[in-house]
Amino acid sequence: MRRSWMLPLALLAVGLGLLAGRGRQARAAEEDFAGTWKVTAFVQDRQNGPRELGLWLVKIEGKGAKAKGTLVSTVGAFKSATVEKVAIDANALRFVLKAKGGDFAFIAHAPKAKGKDKPKALFGALVLNEQRLPARFDRSALKEIDEKKAAGPLDNLEDLEKALDAKTEKERDKALMALLDKVADKPLGYYLSQGVMQNKIGDDGTAAEVRTRAERHARIAAAYGRELELHAYFTGARMVAQSGKAPELAEELGQKAVGLLRDTDPPVYATNVLRLQLRSLWNAGKADQAKAVAARLVKFAGGYNQEMVARAQEQVKAGGEKLPAPQRATLLKVLASAYRVAGKEGEAKKVEADVAKAQQEIDAGNLKDLQDKYKGLKESKESTAEERLTVARALARALGKVGKGAEAKKLTAEIAPLETAQAKKALAGAQKGLAEMEKEPPARDREAVLKALSRALKRNGKVDEARKIDADLVKVTQEVNEAFAKKAVPFKVEPFAGRKAKSDRVALVELFTGAQCPPCVAADVAFDALLKRYKPSDVVLLQYHLHVPRPDPLTNVDTVARSEYYEDDVGGCPTGFVNGDLTPSLGGTKAQAEDRYGKLTKQIERQLETRAQAEVKLRAERKGGKIELEAQVTDLTGASENLRLRFVLVEDVVGYYGKNRQRLHHHVVRAMPGGAEGQLVKGKSATLKASVDVEGLRKSIAEYLESFSDQTGGLDEDRPLALKNLKVVAFVQDDTTREVLQAVQVEVPAAK
């Protein structure tokens, strides 16, 4: 059944966010809001379907600056909550329910027309971070919320189930539209109108059909106030933009969302709305309109940073010292990052000291767990030598982490006989595999056997024999790679014909992918095709690997940090960006790669016709085992105070055969020297530097992968770390708009 539009909700996982703005025009008097209100939120729960949560009885007293609220009754985790920030005017009642899980912001709109009697019911919204949910406020004589009746399904849910069970897509859509006519003025109508809009986008509906449904969703949302009407247009624009099917409609809906924004709206939410519209305008080549949106976005920048800091502070405070160290460390890292983005370096360093303390607790906890596990395995008659050895290795590393080198050394000596036995067993198995190999086996099978034999020989200290095998392995691997490369891009790629206008802007393509991710194949193949089409003077390509859905040995701390920079935009893999602008969906099979390639070339070539907003000159020089980097940034345009330059170290080609069967991975990001957060560019020009110790980097990546494997398991022994044929990329990005102003790529001289 088609239920893809049912969105999940986690009511307790929220942060700060206060609704503001004038709402609908009204003439109600302030005293109309006095009294006790039963507050009900209407939510879409993936497990339970559309539901109403009548969880709160709130009493409002007074008016103006003297207005106050009291939580008369509630259930569950809200029992310790308080009503704060009560604000009343002629148009709306606003208050914040401050709970342990975060701040819940409510707004109730006055009716358009003033009647003789006080209104018995008001409609409005509940804000949970970037979510906007319809809400109803009913005057009530209740003294207590009945927990058994507090939550339940929405009306007409059985009708919805019946419509969803229709046999064909056409019949289902017809049934859903008929139901929408019936429930348009009910809470279910809000979610159903959004669902049928999304379905039409996914079913290749025309722009006119999608527009009709998007406008209907917005009209239904408007009954709950400006906030939900804005959210309806924003949601529609985002869905259309992500589909890549009707960019002009995405721009149209986005413009209506921007038109409903108020300067008093929460900065983070407003930033998301403006960024989306900015992307649409960039892609449409509407530079003047884009500048206007960017200027408005800059006004929210300070508030955005403050809100992100406040959210992080609230989460850390809510967690407290009793929170388990891993969760506490995660929240503290978010807070440190928020401080750093806000320019509060001192506060960031203080929080990072707390992160280090939490990490010490984590290491100590891991050590205790491993000690207990190893003890249990030693005492068990059913444990295998391989199980004991795996845990013992992890335990030795854990002892080293906490400074217990002597104990780690003792344990290593203890397990030496096991290591020897397992090494001999592995060697015997590899030699048997070699002996049983066909006379002329497929190169891929021969490569696997030789890799296993090489590792086994090295574990047994037979380095010279391993070198001979490695020499054969290089030849076989080259043979396999060449065969793969011939068919890697299964369609014809024409070289870029050149720009139509005079422009030296370089397009930066960033792809977040995974070697274990089968749906990433289409994106990976399209990425490789882009390398064939464009020169680095036109397009610079970066491939960030993530542990999706399984551990990926091409991942590192900086690729993870870069994905976190883009926040919710990187909700999974594959995800792409062109000059900071989110691409249409890139997932799919190899057969779909040409379509994804076509979408990317259109987006890239629109960017190539725009004027560069900075000039970046980059130098990379080897000095012994280090690579010294220097970037000169000049000719900056615009007034943003949040420009950052980022360095990226890239390995040209990395061979690794993962679950997606893409053997060759190009322009793999190995590190971001100077930090993934980048370096602030002050003034109209700047010279910025960074360096990277290649051997130190190889060691740090290996340690990261080892630690990740200890914690999660599932990471195989093939962890390519040649770090050869390196390139360096530098790019300037406006962290307010996320637009990449310019990028450059240079080769790193080969090691002597």
Secondary structure, DSSP 8 states (H G I E B T S, - for coil): ---TT-----TTS-------S--S-----GGGG-EEEEEEEEEEETTTEEEEEEEEEEEEE--GGG-EEEEEE--GGGGG-EEEEEEE-SSEEEEEEEETTEEEEEEEE--SS--SS--SEEEEEEEETTEEEEEEEEE---SS--GGGSEEE-TTHHHHHHHHT-SSHHHHHHHHHHHHHHHTTSHHHHHHHHHHHHHHHHTT--HHHHHHHHHHHHHHHHTT-HHHHHHHHHHHHHHHHHHTS-HHHHHHHHHHHHHH--TTS-HHHHHHHHHHHHHHHHHTT-HHHHHHHHHHHHHHHHHHHHHHHHHHHHHHHHH-TTS-HHHHHHHHHHHHHHHHHTT-HHHHHHHHHHHHHHHHHHHHHHHHHHHHHHHHHHH-SS--HHHHHHHHHHHHHHHHHTT-HHHHHHHHHHTHHHHHHHHHHHHHHHHHHHHHS-SS--HHHHHHHHHHHHHHHHHTT-HHHHHHHHHHHHHHHHHHHHHHHHHSS-S--------SS-----EEEEEEE-TT-GGGHHHHHHHHHHHHH--TTTEEEEEEE---SS--TT--HHHHHHHHHTGGG-SSSSEEEETTEE-S-----GGGHHHHHHHHHHHHHHHHTS--S-EEEEEEEEETTEEEEEEEEE---S--S-EEEEEEEEEEEEE---TT---EEEEEEEE-TT-TT-EE--SS-EEEEEEEEHHHHHHHHHHHHHHHHHHH----S-------SEEEEEEEEETTT--EEEEEEEE-----
